[in-house]
Amino acid sequence: MLFRKRINYVAPMLASAAILLLLLSGYFELPSISSLSTPAPILPGAGATRFPTALDSVGSRERDPFTSLLEAFNAWDVAVGCPRIRAKLAADPRANATAASASAAITGGAAWGRAKCEDLATRHVGVLVKGWTWIPDALDGVYTCRCGVSCIWSKSAAAVDRPDALLFEGATPPPQRMKGLPLRVYLDLEASRKPTGFEDIFIGYHANDDVQITYAGKSFHTSRSYHISTEKKNDALIYWSSSRCLPHRDKLAKDFLSLVPHHSFGRCLNNVGGPDMALSMYPVCSTNDNGAPHWWDHLHCAMSHYKFVLAIENTKTESYVTEKLFYALEAGSVPIYFGAANVWDFVPPNSIIDASKFSSLKELASYVKALANDPVAYAEYHAWRRCGVLGNFGRAREMSLDTLPCRLCELVSKRGGKGADAL
């Protein structure tokens, strides 16, 4: 009996000594304190302890400078998977709070307000685009809208010879309008948007405008190469392109990019040998058109070869979330975003790196480099697309330029079209 008791004491001691020797020899490798110190982003859906996922432990896995996006996806499927990320987001109160915030930030417009069918006065509305600088031709056409309203939108008087509304963008509407004449509509999506005082309907990017447009639609960029690379570069982690060299933006970009391997296209801070090098570097991005190539033709395709895209807005303004961010999402890259404080009202959960959540550019750069060597965590930034967790992005898409023709026609109908009283 005494012999058995001695064995009971000795055996655990021997086992403990063996484990200690293995640890000292490096056979078992525990995450170092430094690898765990990289801050997880404070994002909707991140940090819910009931459902820890890859973004809660960036840098704790074995370093893997991966290039295959599909292999990263497969690794994430095994380690985390869609059911877990859905459960995490459903349990996180911050996701619900952000959804409520998005409902206020993306209404479609204060005047439009999803008009009731009984409020619509006319069943057919024509919109003639009179002055424009960038409105795409692809919007021209006939639309079947809610409540049986038909809508025709065109830049040609041959298609809309008796318009109910005249749309101006880049041109000022007439100073006066009499009853019986088309309503005057003015569109301004610049950060400093401002009504002219001569419009009956104002279209902007903010929820307080009569009709709201987000930058999340496809109509902003219809002429492009749709090739998306499944391979990511390792020698250059970040794509950056700018040809409007604003001093404050250039300084921010220069300070940050000096900390991370990158390729800078465009005229500002170019480090690839010139502003038109993308097609030389990525010939697969050619659209095979007969005309001379334009930078926007292959923008998305070139972006798709990089793990990250630096997206810096011209100004930090509420709800001013532009194509700089949405292009990166469409290209299958992860945006590193500097801009609107309420950006989460417009994007999918866990889809971007919000630079405002980091205490310094150095800390941000450390996180980006750790993420670039962690395929499981990196893949989680793409889970929204693969698992169908769109969050607020679904609402942003719904209120984009793509849906403007019907939403404007509904408001024109609600106002009575040409029969509306003069203001």
C-alpha positions as CSV (number, residue, x, y, z in Angstrom):
1,M,0.0,0.0,0.0
2,L,2.9,2.3,0.9
3,F,4.6,1.5,-2.4
4,R,1.4,2.5,-4.3
5,K,1.2,5.9,-2.6
6,R,4.8,6.6,-3.5
7,I,4.0,5.9,-7.1
8,N,1.0,8.2,-6.9
9,Y,3.3,11.1,-5.8
10,V,6.3,10.2,-8.0
11,A,4.3,9.8,-11.3
12,P,2.9,13.4,-11.4
13,M,6.4,14.8,-10.5
14,L,8.0,12.9,-13.3
15,A,5.3,14.1,-15.8
16,S,5.7,17.7,-14.7
17,A,9.5,17.5,-15.1
18,A,9.1,16.0,-18.6
19,I,6.8,18.8,-19.7
20,L,9.2,21.4,-18.3
21,L,12.0,19.9,-20.3
22,L,9.9,19.9,-23.5
23,L,9.0,23.5,-23.1
24,L,12.7,24.5,-22.4
25,S,13.7,22.6,-25.5
26,G,11.2,24.4,-27.7
27,Y,9.3,21.3,-28.6
28,F,6.0,23.0,-27.5
29,E,5.9,26.6,-28.8
30,L,3.5,28.9,-26.9
31,P,2.6,32.3,-28.4
32,S,5.0,34.9,-27.2
33,I,3.7,38.0,-25.4
34,S,4.8,40.2,-28.3
35,S,2.7,38.1,-30.8
36,L,-0.4,38.6,-28.7
37,S,0.1,42.3,-28.1
38,T,-1.1,43.3,-31.6
39,P,-4.4,45.0,-30.9
40,A,-7.5,43.4,-32.4
41,P,-9.6,46.0,-34.2
42,I,-12.5,47.4,-32.3
43,L,-15.1,46.6,-34.9
44,P,-18.8,45.6,-34.8
45,G,-18.7,41.9,-34.1
46,A,-15.2,41.7,-32.8
47,G,-14.3,40.7,-29.3
48,A,-17.5,38.9,-28.3
49,T,-16.0,36.4,-25.7
50,R,-18.8,33.9,-26.1
51,F,-17.7,33.3,-29.7
52,P,-14.0,34.0,-30.1
53,T,-12.9,34.0,-33.7
54,A,-9.7,34.6,-35.6
55,L,-9.7,38.4,-35.3
56,D,-9.6,38.1,-31.5
57,S,-6.1,36.5,-31.7
58,V,-4.2,38.1,-34.6
59,G,-0.6,37.1,-34.5
60,S,-1.0,34.2,-32.1
61,R,-0.8,31.6,-34.9
62,E,2.3,30.4,-36.6
63,R,3.6,33.0,-39.0
64,D,2.6,32.2,-42.6
65,P,3.3,34.8,-45.3
66,F,0.6,33.3,-47.6
67,T,-0.2,34.2,-51.2
68,S,-3.2,32.0,-52.0
69,L,-6.5,33.7,-51.0
70,L,-8.4,30.4,-51.5
71,E,-6.1,28.5,-49.2
72,A,-6.6,31.2,-46.6
73,F,-10.4,30.8,-47.0
74,N,-10.1,27.0,-46.5
75,A,-8.0,27.5,-43.4
76,W,-10.6,29.9,-41.9
77,D,-13.4,27.5,-42.7
78,V,-11.7,24.9,-40.6
79,A,-10.7,27.2,-37.8
80,V,-13.8,29.3,-37.5
81,G,-16.5,28.9,-40.2
82,C,-19.7,30.8,-41.2
83,P,-22.0,29.4,-38.4
84,R,-19.6,30.8,-35.7
85,I,-19.2,34.2,-37.2
86,R,-23.0,34.5,-37.7
87,A,-23.5,33.5,-34.0
88,K,-20.8,36.0,-32.9
89,L,-22.4,38.9,-34.7
90,A,-25.9,38.0,-33.6
91,A,-24.7,38.0,-29.9
92,D,-22.7,41.2,-30.1
93,P,-24.8,44.2,-28.9
94,R,-22.5,46.5,-30.8
95,A,-23.7,45.1,-34.1
96,N,-27.3,45.9,-33.1
97,A,-26.3,49.4,-32.0
98,T,-24.5,50.0,-35.3
99,A,-27.5,48.7,-37.2
100,A,-29.7,51.3,-35.3
101,S,-27.2,54.0,-36.1
102,A,-27.2,53.0,-39.8
103,S,-31.0,53.3,-39.9
104,A,-30.6,56.9,-39.1
105,A,-27.6,57.5,-41.3
106,I,-29.1,55.8,-44.4
107,T,-32.7,56.7,-44.8
108,G,-32.8,57.3,-48.6
109,G,-33.5,60.9,-48.0
110,A,-35.6,63.1,-45.7
111,A,-38.2,64.0,-48.4
112,W,-38.2,60.6,-50.2
113,G,-38.8,58.6,-47.0
114,R,-40.1,55.6,-48.9
115,A,-43.4,57.3,-50.0
116,K,-46.6,55.4,-49.5
117,C,-48.4,54.3,-52.6
118,E,-51.4,56.4,-51.8
119,D,-49.2,59.5,-51.7
120,L,-48.0,59.1,-55.3
121,A,-49.9,61.5,-57.6
122,T,-48.7,60.4,-61.1
123,R,-48.0,56.9,-62.5
124,H,-45.4,57.9,-65.1
125,V,-42.5,60.2,-64.5
126,G,-39.8,61.4,-66.9
127,V,-36.5,62.8,-65.7
128,L,-34.3,64.7,-68.2
129,V,-30.6,65.1,-67.2
130,K,-29.7,68.6,-68.4
131,G,-26.3,69.3,-66.9
132,W,-23.7,66.8,-65.7
133,T,-20.0,66.0,-65.4
134,W,-19.9,62.3,-64.3
135,I,-23.4,60.8,-64.2
136,P,-23.0,57.5,-66.1
137,D,-24.8,56.9,-69.4
138,A,-25.7,53.4,-68.1
139,L,-28.4,54.9,-65.9
140,D,-30.4,55.9,-69.0
141,G,-33.4,53.7,-69.4
142,V,-37.0,52.8,-68.5
143,Y,-37.6,51.6,-64.9
144,T,-40.5,49.8,-63.3
145,C,-40.8,51.2,-59.8
146,R,-42.9,50.6,-56.7
147,C,-46.6,51.1,-56.6
148,G,-46.9,50.7,-60.4
149,V,-45.0,53.9,-61.2
150,S,-43.0,53.8,-64.4
151,C,-39.9,56.0,-64.8
152,I,-37.9,57.1,-67.7
153,W,-34.5,58.6,-67.1
154,S,-32.4,60.0,-70.0
155,K,-29.9,62.6,-71.1
156,S,-31.7,62.9,-74.4
157,A,-34.8,65.0,-75.1
158,A,-35.7,62.5,-77.8
159,A,-36.4,60.0,-75.0
160,V,-37.9,62.5,-72.5
161,D,-39.5,65.3,-74.5
162,R,-42.0,66.2,-71.8
163,P,-40.1,65.8,-68.5
164,D,-41.6,66.0,-65.1
165,A,-38.2,66.9,-63.6
166,L,-34.9,68.4,-64.9
167,L,-31.7,67.1,-63.2
168,F,-28.7,69.3,-62.8
169,E,-25.2,68.1,-61.7
170,G,-22.3,70.4,-62.3
171,A,-24.7,73.1,-63.5
172,T,-27.0,75.5,-61.6
173,P,-30.8,75.1,-62.1
174,P,-32.9,78.0,-63.4
175,P,-33.6,80.6,-60.7
176,Q,-37.4,80.4,-61.1
177,R,-40.0,77.8,-61.8
178,M,-43.7,78.3,-62.6
179,K,-46.4,75.7,-61.9
180,G,-46.7,73.5,-65.0
181,L,-42.9,73.4,-65.6
182,P,-40.6,70.5,-64.6
183,L,-39.4,70.3,-61.1
184,R,-35.7,71.4,-60.7
185,V,-33.4,68.7,-59.2
186,Y,-29.8,69.4,-58.1
187,L,-27.3,66.7,-57.3
188,D,-24.1,67.3,-55.3
189,L,-22.0,64.5,-53.8
190,E,-18.9,66.5,-52.9
191,A,-17.9,66.5,-49.2
192,S,-18.9,70.2,-49.0
193,R,-22.3,69.6,-50.7
194,K,-24.5,72.7,-50.7
195,P,-27.9,73.4,-52.3
196,T,-28.0,76.2,-54.8
197,G,-31.2,77.7,-53.4
198,F,-32.9,77.2,-56.9
199,E,-33.8,73.6,-56.7
200,D,-37.1,71.9,-55.7
201,I,-35.3,68.7,-54.8
202,F,-31.8,68.3,-53.5
203,I,-29.8,65.0,-53.8
204,G,-26.7,64.4,-51.7
205,Y,-24.9,61.7,-49.7
206,H,-26.5,62.7,-46.3
207,A,-29.7,61.3,-44.7
208,N,-30.9,64.9,-44.2
209,D,-30.9,65.6,-48.0
210,D,-34.2,65.3,-49.9
211,V,-32.9,62.2,-51.7
212,Q,-29.8,60.4,-50.4
213,I,-27.2,58.5,-52.5
214,T,-24.5,56.4,-51.1
215,Y,-21.3,55.6,-53.0
216,A,-21.9,51.8,-52.6
217,G,-23.5,51.2,-56.0
218,K,-22.1,49.6,-59.2
219,S,-23.2,52.4,-61.4
220,F,-20.3,54.6,-60.4
221,H,-17.9,52.3,-62.3
222,T,-19.4,50.3,-65.1
223,S,-16.5,50.3,-67.5
224,R,-13.8,48.1,-65.9
225,S,-12.0,44.8,-65.9
226,Y,-13.9,42.3,-63.7
227,H,-10.9,40.0,-63.2
228,I,-10.2,39.5,-59.5
229,S,-7.0,37.8,-58.6
230,T,-6.9,34.8,-56.2
231,E,-3.2,35.4,-55.5
232,K,-2.0,38.1,-53.2
233,K,1.4,39.8,-53.2
234,N,3.9,39.4,-50.3
235,D,6.6,41.8,-51.4
236,A,4.1,44.7,-51.4
237,L,1.2,44.5,-49.0
238,I,-0.7,47.7,-49.8
239,Y,-2.1,49.3,-52.9
240,W,-2.3,53.1,-53.0
241,S,-3.2,55.3,-55.8
242,S,-3.8,59.0,-55.9
243,S,-3.4,61.7,-58.6
244,R,-4.9,64.6,-56.7
245,C,-2.0,65.4,-54.4
246,L,-3.6,67.1,-51.4
247,P,-0.9,68.0,-48.9
248,H,-2.6,66.6,-45.8
249,R,-3.5,63.3,-47.5
250,D,-0.1,62.9,-49.0
251,K,1.6,63.5,-45.6
252,L,-0.6,60.9,-44.0
253,A,0.0,58.4,-46.8
254,K,3.7,59.0,-46.8
255,D,4.0,58.7,-43.0
256,F,2.0,55.4,-42.9
257,L,3.4,53.8,-46.1
258,S,6.9,54.3,-44.9
259,L,6.2,51.7,-42.3
260,V,4.8,49.0,-44.6
261,P,5.8,47.5,-48.0
262,H,3.6,49.0,-50.7
263,H,3.1,50.0,-54.3
264,S,2.0,53.6,-55.0
265,F,0.3,54.2,-58.3
266,G,-0.9,57.5,-59.7
267,R,1.0,60.8,-59.6
268,C,1.3,61.2,-55.8
269,L,4.1,59.4,-54.0
270,N,4.6,57.1,-57.0
271,N,7.1,54.3,-56.5
272,V,6.3,51.9,-59.4
273,G,8.1,53.8,-62.2
274,G,5.3,56.0,-63.4
275,P,1.5,56.6,-63.2
276,D,0.5,54.2,-65.9
277,M,2.3,51.0,-64.8
278,A,-0.6,48.9,-63.6
279,L,-1.2,47.2,-67.0
280,S,2.5,46.6,-67.4
281,M,2.6,44.9,-64.1
282,Y,-0.8,43.1,-64.5
283,P,-1.5,42.5,-68.2
284,V,-4.3,40.2,-67.1
285,C,-6.2,43.3,-66.2
286,S,-6.6,44.5,-69.8
287,T,-10.2,44.9,-70.9
288,N,-9.2,44.2,-74.5
289,D,-11.0,47.3,-75.8
290,N,-9.8,48.9,-79.0
291,G,-9.5,52.3,-77.5
292,A,-6.6,53.6,-75.3
293,P,-6.7,52.2,-71.8
294,H,-7.8,54.4,-68.9
295,W,-6.7,54.0,-65.3
296,W,-10.3,53.2,-64.2
297,D,-10.6,50.3,-66.6
298,H,-8.1,48.2,-64.6
299,L,-8.3,49.8,-61.2
300,H,-10.3,47.0,-59.4
301,C,-8.2,44.3,-61.1
302,A,-4.9,45.8,-60.0
303,M,-6.2,46.3,-56.5
304,S,-7.1,42.7,-56.2
305,H,-3.5,41.6,-56.3
306,Y,-2.9,43.2,-52.9
307,K,-3.9,42.2,-49.4
308,F,-4.7,45.7,-48.5
309,V,-5.8,49.0,-50.1
310,L,-5.2,52.4,-48.4
311,A,-8.3,54.5,-48.6
312,I,-8.0,58.1,-47.4
313,E,-11.0,60.4,-47.8
314,N,-10.4,64.0,-48.9
315,T,-12.0,65.1,-45.6
316,K,-13.4,63.6,-42.4
317,T,-17.1,64.4,-42.8
318,E,-20.1,62.5,-41.4
319,S,-21.5,60.0,-43.9
320,Y,-19.0,61.0,-46.6
321,V,-17.9,57.4,-47.4
322,T,-16.8,57.3,-51.0
323,E,-15.7,55.0,-53.8
324,K,-12.2,54.9,-52.3
325,L,-13.4,52.4,-49.8
326,F,-16.1,50.6,-51.8
327,Y,-13.7,49.9,-54.8
328,A,-11.4,48.0,-52.4
329,L,-14.3,45.9,-51.1
330,E,-15.4,45.1,-54.7
331,A,-11.8,44.1,-55.6
332,G,-11.5,41.5,-52.8
333,S,-9.0,43.5,-50.8
334,V,-9.1,44.8,-47.2
335,P,-9.4,48.6,-47.0
336,I,-7.3,50.5,-44.5
337,Y,-9.6,53.4,-43.9
338,F,-9.1,57.0,-42.8
339,G,-12.3,59.0,-43.0
340,A,-15.8,59.4,-41.7
341,A,-16.3,58.5,-38.1
342,N,-19.6,56.7,-38.8
343,V,-18.1,54.5,-41.6
344,W,-19.5,51.4,-39.9
345,D,-23.0,52.6,-40.8
346,F,-22.1,51.9,-44.5
347,V,-19.9,48.8,-44.6
348,P,-20.2,45.1,-43.7
349,P,-19.1,43.9,-40.3
350,N,-15.4,43.0,-40.0
351,S,-14.7,44.1,-43.5
352,I,-12.3,47.1,-43.1
353,I,-9.4,48.2,-40.9
354,D,-10.6,51.4,-39.2
355,A,-7.5,53.4,-38.7
356,S,-9.2,55.5,-36.0
357,K,-9.1,52.5,-33.6
358,F,-5.3,52.5,-33.4
359,S,-3.3,54.8,-31.1
360,S,-0.6,55.5,-33.7
361,L,0.4,54.8,-37.3
362,K,3.2,52.5,-36.0
363,E,0.6,50.4,-34.1
364,L,-1.6,50.3,-37.2
365,A,1.4,49.2,-39.4
366,S,2.3,46.5,-36.9
367,Y,-1.3,45.2,-37.0
368,V,-1.3,45.2,-40.8
369,K,2.0,43.3,-41.0
370,A,0.8,40.7,-38.4
371,L,-2.5,40.2,-40.4
372,A,-0.6,39.8,-43.6
373,N,1.2,36.7,-42.1
374,D,-2.0,35.3,-40.5
375,P,-4.1,33.7,-43.3
376,V,-6.9,32.6,-40.9
377,A,-7.4,36.1,-39.4
378,Y,-7.0,37.8,-42.9
379,A,-9.7,35.5,-44.3
380,E,-12.1,36.6,-41.6
381,Y,-12.1,40.1,-43.2
382,H,-13.8,38.4,-46.2
383,A,-16.3,36.4,-44.2
384,W,-19.1,39.0,-44.8
385,R,-19.0,38.2,-48.5
386,R,-18.6,34.4,-48.2
387,C,-21.1,33.9,-45.4
388,G,-23.7,36.4,-46.5
389,V,-23.3,38.7,-43.5
390,L,-23.8,42.1,-45.2
391,G,-25.0,44.0,-42.2
392,N,-25.3,47.8,-43.0
393,F,-23.8,47.3,-46.4
394,G,-27.0,45.9,-47.7
395,R,-28.8,49.2,-46.8
396,A,-26.0,51.2,-48.3
397,R,-26.3,49.3,-51.5
398,E,-30.1,49.8,-51.5
399,M,-29.7,53.6,-51.3
400,S,-26.9,53.9,-53.9
401,L,-26.8,55.6,-57.3
402,D,-28.1,52.3,-58.7
403,T,-31.6,52.9,-57.3
404,L,-31.7,56.7,-57.7
405,P,-33.9,56.8,-60.9
406,C,-36.8,55.0,-59.1
407,R,-36.4,56.8,-55.8
408,L,-36.3,60.2,-57.5
409,C,-39.3,59.4,-59.7
410,E,-41.3,58.4,-56.7
411,L,-40.5,61.7,-55.0
412,V,-41.4,63.6,-58.1
413,S,-44.7,61.7,-58.3
414,K,-45.3,62.4,-54.6
415,R,-44.8,66.1,-55.3
416,G,-47.2,66.1,-58.2
417,G,-44.6,66.4,-61.0
418,K,-45.2,69.5,-63.3
419,G,-48.4,70.2,-61.4
420,A,-46.5,70.9,-58.1
421,D,-46.9,74.5,-56.8
422,A,-44.0,76.9,-57.4
423,L,-41.8,77.4,-54.4
